[in-house]
């Protein structure tokens, strides 16, 4: 019997790039349903770039995001309007 040579497969979807969450900045959106985070790109052309992204769902520091797009950055979070 011949041995099948399998390479280690990376878990990737299409051209998604991993990024690690460095800081949770705050909640955005009319109902606070989106969380703005600072993340660092781990691979690809923009490796090492730190950018601001909006994330939906539960997220905390040191989580890894799979970003399909690394060109655009989220707008800066303005001062809190809550009283």
Order of alpha helices (4+ residues) and beta strands (2+ residues): beta-beta-beta-beta
